Amino acid sequence: MIVQLAFSKTKIVISIAVLVVIGGVAYLQFGRSSGPTYETTTAIRGTITQTVDVTGHVEAATDVTLAFERGGRVAEVLVKVGDHVKKNAPLVRLEAATQSASIAEARAAVASATAHLGQYQAALDTAQAQLAELKQGSTQEQIQLAKTQVSRAEQTVSDARVSLANTKVTATTDLANGYGDAVDALHEAYREADDAVNKQIDDFFTDDASNNPKLSFVTADSQAQIDSEQGRLTSGIILASLQSLADVSVTDQAAVDSALIAAAAKLSTIRDFLSRLNDTINVSTSLSAANQTSYRTSLNTARSNVNTAISSVTGVQQAIAAQKASNTAVISKATAVVSDAEQALAVAKDQLSITLSGPTAEQLAAKEAAVRQAEASVASQKAEIDRANANLASADAEYGKSILRSPIDGVVTARDVTAGEIVASSASAIALISEATFEIKSYVPEADIAKVHVGDTATVTLDAYGDEVAFDATISSIDPAETVIEGVSTYRVVLQFTTPDERVRSGMTANVTIMSGTRTDAIIIPQRAVFTDNGQRAVRVLKNGLPETVQIETGLRGSTGNIEVTSGISEGDQIIVNEIKN
C-alpha cells in the first residue's frame, strides 16, 4: 500500500522552520551536556489522504451488481428496472434507526466537548490574567483598597463579638424567665391539687386528715372503696411533697428540672386516685340521687383542677426545652458569624501583606502551576473534541452503509429487493449497466481490501500515455469472494471511468491510485515516532526538556511516512522521533 499526505506548502515551510528552531535550541541547551539530546518534530494540523495503489487492465464495460455492506430490513426501494440513474443517486435504503441515534449521540458528544472546551479556555484566560496581575505588582490604589478591607474586616469582627455577647445575655435572661415561670407553675400546681383534695372531695371522707380515712358513703365495690381510702391517704402525703417542691430556688435550674419531673409524677398519682374514686360513686348504695349529682360535680371539678396542674407543669417543661434549643441555635449561629469574620480578617491581613510586599516565589509558582494545569485541560479537551469528531465520522460512515448508492451513471437492469424484506450483507440488491464504454478490472491484496469501498474515487494513468495524463474513476463493485493469484488472496475491484474519453482503449494497462480515506484538520506526526507500550500505541512527548510517554490512538496513514493521531496529543506538542546518546 502507498499512502500520500496532503497539506499546504505553507504548513510544510512552517514545519521545517519549527524543526530548525527546535534543533538549534536543543543544540544550545544540550549540545555540550553529557545527557541525551532529542530530535523532535511538531504535531501539526493538516489534511492526510490514505491511498491504495494497484494495477489493472481496461476492458469493455459490463453490468454491475450492487450489495449492501451490512444486512438489515429494507425501508425503501427508490428505483425500478429501466430507470436511468446518476452517480451517487440513492437506490435502496435500509432501516437505520440505531445508526441515526448513534449519529445524534455523537453530535451531542461533539457539542458537549466543545462547550467544555469553552469552560476550560475561560479558566485558562482567568489563570493567565491572575498570573500577569501577580507579576505586575500592586498600585497605590490596590494598597489603599487592601487597607480599607482590613479596617472593614476588623469592624465586622468587633460587631460580631458584640452581637454574640448580647445573644448570650438574651439567651440567659430568657431561660431564667422560663425557670421563673416553672416555679410559678409548681406553686399553682400545689394550689390546684390542694383545692381538689382538701376542698372539692372533702365530704367524700371522714377522718381524712388521719392515717385511716374512710368513705362517708356506702359503695357496692369493696375494692374500689379500699383503693379510694388508700388513695386519699397517699394524696395527703403527696400534697406535702408538692408544697416542698414548690419552694425550690429559681436559680437552681437543675433542681427546678427535677422538681418539675417529680411534680408531674405526683400529680398523675392524684389524678388516678380521683378516677378510682369516681368508681365508688357509680355503685354507691347509700347516696341519694341529689347527693350523687353533687358529689360528681365536686369530683369533676377536682379532676379538672389536677389536669390543669399537670398541663401547666408539662407546658413549662416543654417551654424550657424549647428555650434551651433556641439558645443553642442562636448562640451557635452568632459564634459562627464571629468565626467567619475572624477568618475574613485574617485573609484581608494576608492580602494586605501580599499587596505591600509583592508576590512570593511560592505564590508565583502556584499561579504558574495553575496556568499549566489550565493549559493541559485545554489541550486535553481539544483532543477530546478530536475523538468526538472521529466518532461522529464513524457514525456517519456506518449510517452511509444503510443507503445503497449508484457508483456510476447507468441503467437499472435488475431489482432483487422489496420494501420490508430482510437482506443479508453482500446479497445482490440492484444490478446496473454502465453508460460508460470502458471499465478497469484490478485486484486488491487482502491486506488492503478493508481500506477500499464501493464509491471510492481513484486517479488512473495509462501506460500508453504516461504519468502526465490522468483520468478519474470510481469503484463500481468489489467481489465478495477472493481470487488467489500466485498464492496470494486478492479481491477483484471494478472501476468505471467518470467521463468517457476516446483515448481509452480496451486492453490498456492502468495504474490506479484509490483514495481510500481523507481527513481534514487532522493531527499529523511521523509514523516512525510511534511505538508500542504495554500493548498500546504511544509516542514520547518532550515537556520541559524531559521525555514523557503518552498513549495515543491513530487513524489514517500517509504514504510519506506520516500518520493521523485521533487522541492523546494536541497540535503543537513536541514529538520525539530520535534520541541521540552523547
C-alpha positions in Angstrom: 0.0 0.0 0.0 1.2 3.5 -0.9 -0.2 6.3 1.3 0.0 10.0 0.5 -0.1 13.0 2.8 -1.7 16.2 1.5 -1.2 19.6 3.2 -0.3 23.1 2.1 3.2 24.3 1.1 2.8 27.0 3.8 2.4 24.4 6.5 5.5 22.5 5.2 7.6 25.6 5.3 6.4 26.4 8.8 7.1 22.8 10.0 10.6 23.0 8.6 11.2 26.3 10.3 9.9 25.0 13.6 12.2 22.0 13.3 15.2 24.2 12.6 14.4 26.4 15.6 13.9 23.4 17.8 17.1 21.8 16.6 19.0 25.0 17.3 17.6 25.4 20.8 18.3 21.7 21.5 21.9 22.1 20.5 22.4 25.2 22.6 20.8 23.7 25.7 22.0 20.1 25.4 24.9 20.0 22.9 27.5 20.4 25.5 26.0 18.2 28.2 26.7 14.5 28.8 23.0 13.6 28.7 21.0 12.5 25.6 19.6 15.0 23.1 16.4 14.5 21.2 15.4 15.0 17.6 11.8 16.3 17.7 9.1 17.4 15.3 5.9 19.4 16.0 2.5 17.8 15.8 0.6 19.8 13.2 -2.9 20.0 11.8 -3.4 19.2 8.1 -5.1 17.1 5.6 -4.0 13.4 5.3 -5.0 11.2 2.4 -4.7 7.4 2.5 -4.4 5.7 -0.9 -4.1 2.2 -2.2 -2.1 1.6 -5.4 -2.9 -1.3 -7.8 -2.6 -2.1 -11.4 -5.3 -3.3 -13.8 -6.5 -3.6 -17.4 -9.1 -1.7 -19.3 -12.0 -3.8 -20.6 -15.3 -3.1 -22.3 -17.9 -2.0 -19.6 -20.3 -4.6 -18.4 -23.1 -4.7 -15.8 -22.5 -4.0 -12.1 -24.2 -5.9 -9.3 -24.6 -3.9 -6.1 -25.0 -5.2 -2.5 -25.1 -3.7 1.0 -22.1 -3.8 3.2 -24.3 -4.7 6.1 -27.6 -6.6 6.4 -30.9 -5.3 7.6 -34.6 -4.6 6.7 -35.3 -2.7 3.5 -37.1 0.5 4.3 -37.5 1.9 0.8 -36.7 1.0 -2.8 -36.2 4.1 -4.9 -35.8 2.8 -8.4 -37.3 0.3 -10.8 -35.9 -1.7 -13.7 -35.2 0.6 -16.7 -34.5 3.8 -14.6 -31.5 5.9 -15.6 -29.6 6.9 -12.5 -26.7 9.2 -11.9 -23.6 8.6 -9.9 -24.2 8.7 -6.1 -28.0 8.6 -6.6 -29.7 6.6 -3.7 -31.2 3.3 -4.9 -32.3 1.4 -1.8 -32.5 2.4 1.9 -32.3 0.1 4.9 -33.9 0.9 8.2 -31.3 2.8 10.2 -32.9 4.0 13.5 -30.0 2.7 15.5 -27.5 4.4 13.2 -29.4 7.6 13.3 -29.4 7.5 17.1 -25.6 6.9 17.1 -25.2 10.0 14.9 -27.3 12.1 17.2 -25.4 10.8 20.2 -22.0 11.5 18.5 -23.2 15.0 17.6 -24.2 15.6 21.2 -20.8 14.4 22.3 -19.1 16.9 20.0 -21.3 19.7 21.2 -20.7 18.8 24.9 -16.9 18.5 24.3 -16.9 21.9 22.5 -18.9 23.5 25.4 -16.4 22.1 27.9 -13.5 23.5 25.9 -15.1 26.9 26.3 -15.2 26.5 30.0 -11.6 25.3 30.2 -10.5 28.1 27.9 -12.2 30.6 30.2 -10.4 29.1 33.2 -7.1 29.4 31.3 -7.8 33.0 30.5 -8.5 33.7 34.2 -5.4 31.9 35.4 -3.2 33.8 32.9 -4.8 37.1 33.9 -4.2 36.3 37.6 -0.6 35.4 36.9 0.0 38.6 34.9 -1.6 40.7 37.7 0.6 39.0 40.3 3.7 39.6 38.3 2.8 43.3 37.7 2.8 44.1 41.5 0.5 46.4 43.4 -0.6 50.0 42.7 -1.2 52.7 45.4 -4.9 52.2 44.7 -4.7 48.5 45.4 -2.7 49.1 48.6 -5.3 51.6 49.9 -8.1 49.2 49.0 -6.4 46.4 50.9 -6.0 48.6 54.0 -9.7 49.6 53.7 -10.7 45.9 53.5 -8.7 45.2 56.7 -10.4 48.1 58.5 -13.8 46.9 57.4 -13.0 43.3 58.4 -11.8 44.5 61.9 -15.1 46.4 62.4 -17.1 43.3 61.3 -15.2 41.2 63.9 -16.0 43.8 66.6 -19.7 43.9 65.7 -19.9 40.1 65.5 -18.3 39.8 69.0 -20.7 42.4 70.5 -23.7 40.6 68.8 -22.5 37.3 70.3 -22.3 38.8 73.8 -25.7 40.3 73.5 -27.1 37.0 72.2 -25.7 35.1 75.2 -27.2 37.7 77.7 -30.6 37.5 76.0 -30.4 33.7 76.0 -29.6 33.6 79.7 -32.4 36.0 80.6 -35.0 34.2 78.5 -34.0 30.9 80.1 -34.1 32.4 83.6 -37.6 33.7 82.9 -38.6 30.3 81.8 -37.4 28.8 85.1 -39.3 31.6 87.0 -42.4 30.5 85.1 -41.7 26.9 86.2 -41.5 27.8 89.9 -44.8 29.7 89.5 -46.3 26.6 87.8 -45.2 24.4 90.8 -46.9 26.8 93.2 -50.0 26.8 91.1 -49.9 23.0 90.8 -49.8 22.7 94.6 -52.8 25.1 94.9 -54.9 23.3 92.3 -54.1 19.8 93.8 -54.8 21.1 97.4 -58.1 22.5 96.3 -59.0 19.3 94.6 -58.2 17.0 97.6 -58.9 19.1 100.7 -61.9 21.1 99.4 -63.7 19.5 96.4 -63.7 15.9 97.8 -63.7 16.8 101.5 -67.2 15.5 102.0 -66.3 12.1 100.4 -64.3 11.0 103.5 -64.4 11.1 107.3 -61.2 11.4 109.3 -59.4 12.4 106.0 -56.7 14.1 107.9 -55.8 10.9 109.8 -53.8 7.9 108.8 -57.1 6.0 108.4 -59.6 8.0 106.2 -62.9 6.4 105.5 -65.5 6.9 102.8 -68.5 8.8 104.0 -71.0 6.7 102.0 -71.5 3.0 101.3 -70.4 1.5 97.9 -71.1 -1.9 96.4 -67.5 -2.1 95.1 -65.4 -3.0 98.2 -62.1 -3.0 96.2 -62.8 0.5 94.9 -63.5 1.6 98.5 -60.2 0.2 99.7 -58.3 1.8 96.7 -60.0 5.2 97.3 -59.3 5.2 101.0 -55.7 4.4 100.4 -55.5 7.0 97.6 -56.8 9.6 100.0 -54.1 8.8 102.5 -51.4 8.9 99.7 -52.8 12.2 98.3 -52.3 13.9 101.6 -48.6 12.8 101.7 -48.2 14.0 98.0 -49.7 17.4 98.8 -47.0 17.9 101.5 -44.4 16.9 98.9 -45.7 19.2 96.3 -45.6 22.1 98.7 -42.0 21.3 99.4 -41.2 21.0 95.7 -42.7 24.5 95.0 -40.2 26.0 97.4 -37.3 25.2 95.1 -34.8 28.0 94.4 -35.4 29.6 91.0 -31.7 30.0 90.4 -31.0 26.3 90.9 -32.1 25.3 87.4 -31.2 21.6 87.8 -33.3 21.4 91.0 -36.2 23.1 89.2 -35.9 20.5 86.4 -36.0 17.7 89.0 -39.0 19.3 90.8 -40.9 19.5 87.6 -40.4 15.8 86.8 -41.4 14.8 90.3 -44.4 17.1 90.4 -45.7 15.7 87.1 -45.5 12.2 88.5 -47.2 13.0 91.8 -50.0 14.9 90.1 -50.6 11.9 87.9 -51.0 9.7 91.0 -53.6 12.1 92.4 -55.4 12.1 89.0 -55.5 8.3 89.1 -56.9 8.4 92.7 -59.7 10.7 91.6 -60.6 8.4 88.7 -60.8 5.4 91.1 -62.9 7.5 93.5 -65.4 8.0 90.6 -65.9 4.2 90.5 -67.2 4.3 94.1 -69.9 6.9 93.4 -71.2 4.9 90.4 -72.0 1.9 92.6 -73.0 3.8 95.8 -75.9 2.3 97.7 -76.4 5.0 100.3 -76.3 8.3 98.4 -79.5 9.8 97.2 -79.7 10.9 93.6 -79.2 14.5 94.5 -76.2 13.7 96.6 -74.7 11.6 93.8 -75.1 14.6 91.4 -73.5 16.9 93.9 -70.6 14.5 94.5 -70.0 14.1 90.8 -69.9 17.8 90.3 -67.3 18.2 93.0 -65.3 15.3 91.8 -65.3 16.6 88.2 -64.0 20.0 89.5 -61.3 18.2 91.4 -60.2 16.2 88.4 -60.2 19.3 86.2 -58.0 21.2 88.7 -55.5 18.3 88.7 -55.5 18.0 84.9 -54.9 21.8 84.7 -52.0 21.5 87.1 -50.4 18.6 85.1 -50.8 20.6 81.8 -49.2 23.6 83.4 -46.2 21.6 84.7 -45.6 19.8 81.4 -46.1 23.1 79.5 -43.3 24.8 81.3 -41.1 21.7 80.8 -41.6 21.9 77.1 -41.1 25.7 77.1 -37.8 25.3 78.9 -36.6 22.6 76.5 -37.6 24.8 73.5 -35.8 27.8 75.0 -32.6 25.7 75.6 -32.7 24.5 72.0 -33.3 28.1 70.7 -30.5 29.4 72.9 -28.1 26.8 71.5 -29.1 27.6 67.9 -28.8 31.4 68.2 -25.5 31.2 70.1 -24.0 28.7 67.6 -25.1 31.0 64.7 -23.6 34.1 66.4 -20.4 32.2 67.2 -20.2 31.1 63.5 -20.5 34.7 62.4 -17.6 35.6 64.7 -15.5 32.8 63.3 -16.3 33.7 59.7 -15.5 37.4 60.4 -12.2 36.4 62.1 -11.2 34.3 59.1 -12.1 37.1 56.7 -10.0 39.4 58.8 -7.1 37.0 58.6 -7.5 36.8 54.8 -7.7 40.6 54.5 -4.5 41.0 56.6 -2.7 38.3 54.4 -3.8 40.1 51.3 -2.6 43.4 52.6 0.8 41.8 53.4 1.0 40.4 49.9 -0.1 43.8 48.4 2.6 45.6 50.4 5.5 43.1 49.9 4.6 41.7 46.4 4.2 38.1 45.5 6.4 35.4 47.0 8.2 32.8 45.0 5.7 30.2 46.3 2.8 32.3 45.1 4.2 32.8 41.7 4.9 29.1 41.4 1.3 28.3 42.5 -0.1 30.7 39.8 2.2 29.3 37.2 1.2 25.8 38.1 -2.5 26.9 37.8 -1.8 28.2 34.3 0.0 25.0 33.3 -2.9 22.9 34.6 -5.4 25.1 32.7 -3.3 24.7 29.5 -3.2 20.9 30.0 -7.0 20.9 30.4 -7.5 22.9 27.2 -5.1 20.6 25.3 -6.8 17.5 26.7 -10.3 18.8 25.8 -9.1 19.6 22.3 -8.1 16.0 22.0 -11.5 15.0 23.3 -13.1 17.1 20.6 -10.9 15.3 18.0 -12.1 12.0 19.5 -15.7 13.0 19.4 -15.4 14.2 15.8 -13.8 10.9 14.8 -16.7 9.1 16.5 -19.2 11.3 14.6 -17.4 10.5 11.3 -17.5 6.8 12.2 -21.3 7.0 13.0 -21.9 8.9 9.7 -20.0 6.2 7.8 -22.0 3.5 9.5 -25.2 5.3 8.6 -24.0 5.6 5.0 -23.9 1.8 4.8 -27.7 1.8 5.1 -28.0 3.6 1.7 -27.1 1.8 -1.5 -26.0 4.4 -4.0 -25.1 4.1 -7.6 -21.3 4.2 -8.1 -21.7 5.1 -11.8 -24.0 6.7 -14.4 -26.1 3.8 -15.6 -29.4 2.0 -16.2 -31.1 -0.3 -13.7 -31.3 -3.9 -15.1 -32.5 -5.8 -12.0 -34.1 -5.1 -8.7 -33.8 -8.1 -6.3 -35.2 -6.5 -3.1 -38.5 -5.1 -1.9 -39.6 -2.9 1.0 -39.9 -4.8 4.3 -37.6 -7.6 3.2 -34.6 -8.5 5.3 -31.4 -8.7 3.2 -28.0 -10.1 4.1 -24.8 -8.3 3.6 -23.2 -8.9 0.1 -26.6 -10.3 -1.2 -27.4 -8.9 -4.7 -29.8 -5.9 -4.4 -29.6 -3.9 -7.6 -27.9 -4.5 -11.0 -26.8 -1.7 -13.3 -25.3 -1.5 -16.7 -22.9 1.3 -17.2 -23.5 4.1 -19.6 -19.7 4.3 -20.0 -17.9 2.4 -22.7 -14.9 1.0 -20.7 -14.1 -0.1 -17.1 -10.9 -1.1 -15.3 -10.6 -4.5 -13.6 -7.9 -4.7 -10.9 -7.1 -7.0 -7.9 -6.5 -5.5 -4.4 -4.5 -7.6 -1.9 -6.1 -8.9 1.2 -4.1 -6.6 3.4 -5.6 -3.5 1.7 -9.2 -4.6 0.8 -10.6 -3.3 4.1 -9.5 0.2 3.1 -11.5 0.4 -0.1 -15.2 0.7 -0.6 -17.7 1.0 -3.5 -17.9 4.6 -4.4 -14.3 5.5 -3.6 -12.7 7.8 -6.2 -9.4 7.0 -7.9 -6.9 8.6 -10.2 -5.8 6.4 -13.2 -2.8 6.7 -15.5 -2.4 4.5 -18.6 1.0 3.2 -19.7 0.1 4.3 -23.2 0.0 8.0 -22.3 2.4 8.1 -19.3 2.1 9.6 -15.9 1.3 13.1 -17.2 -2.2 12.2 -18.4 -4.6 11.2 -15.6 -8.2 10.0 -15.8 -10.8 10.0 -13.0 -12.6 6.8 -12.0 -14.9 5.4 -9.3 -15.1 1.9 -7.7 -18.3 0.4 -9.0 -18.1 -3.1 -7.4 -15.9 -5.3 -5.2 -16.1 -9.1 -5.4 -17.1 -10.6 -2.0 -15.1 -13.8 -2.7 -11.3 -13.8 -3.0 -9.3 -14.6 -6.1 -6.0 -16.3 -5.4 -3.2 -15.0 -7.6 0.2 -16.7 -7.3 -0.7 -17.9 -3.8 -1.9 -14.5 -2.6 -5.6 -13.8 -1.8 -6.9 -10.8 -3.7 -10.3 -9.3 -4.4 -11.4 -8.1 -7.8 -12.3 -4.4 -7.9 -14.0 -2.9 -10.9 -13.7 0.9 -11.6 -15.7 3.0 -14.0 -14.2 6.0 -15.8 -16.0 9.1 -14.6 -16.0 10.7 -18.0 -16.0 8.9 -21.4 -12.7 9.6 -23.2 -11.9 8.4 -26.8 -8.3 7.9 -25.9 -9.2 4.9 -23.7 -8.9 1.6 -25.4 -9.6 -2.0 -24.3 -6.6 -3.9 -23.1 -4.6 -0.9 -21.9 -2.6 -1.3 -18.7 -4.0 1.0 -15.9 -2.1 2.3 -12.9 -4.8 3.0 -10.3 -4.4 5.2 -7.1 -7.6 4.7 -5.0 -8.4 7.5 -2.5 -9.4 5.2 0.4 -9.7 7.9 3.0 -9.1 11.6 3.5 -9.2 13.5 6.8 -9.0 17.3 7.0 -7.9 19.2 10.1 -6.2 16.1 11.4 -3.3 15.9 13.9 -0.3 14.6 12.0 3.1 13.2 13.1 5.8 11.0 11.6 4.9 7.3 11.8 8.4 6.4 12.9 7.7 8.3 16.2 5.0 5.8 17.1 5.9 2.7 19.2 4.0 0.0 21.2 3.9 0.4 25.0 2.2 -2.3 27.1 0.1 -3.3 24.0 -0.9 0.3 23.3 0.3 2.7 20.7 2.4 5.5 22.2 4.7 8.4 21.5 7.2 10.3 23.6 6.5 14.0 24.1 9.2 16.4 25.1 7.9 18.5 28.0 10.1 21.0 29.9 13.2 19.2 28.4 12.2 15.8 29.6 10.6 12.9 27.6 7.1 11.7 28.7 5.4 8.6 27.2 1.9 9.3 26.1 -0.6 6.6 24.8 -2.4 7.6 21.6 -5.0 6.4 19.1 -4.2 6.5 15.4 -6.2 6.8 12.2 -5.1 7.1 8.6 -1.6 6.5 7.4 0.1 8.7 4.8 2.5 7.4 2.1 5.2 9.9 3.1 5.6 8.2 6.5 3.1 10.3 8.4 0.2 9.1 10.5 -3.0 10.6 11.9 -3.4 10.8 15.7 -7.0 10.9 16.8 -6.4 11.2 20.6 -3.6 11.6 23.1 -1.7 14.6 21.9 -2.5 18.1 20.7 -1.4 20.4 17.9 2.0 22.0 18.8 3.2 19.1 21.0 6.9 18.3 20.6 7.2 14.7 19.5 10.5 12.8 19.9 11.5 11.0 16.7 15.0 10.1 17.7 17.2 10.0 20.9 20.9 10.8 20.4 23.2 9.4 23.1 26.1 11.8 23.9 
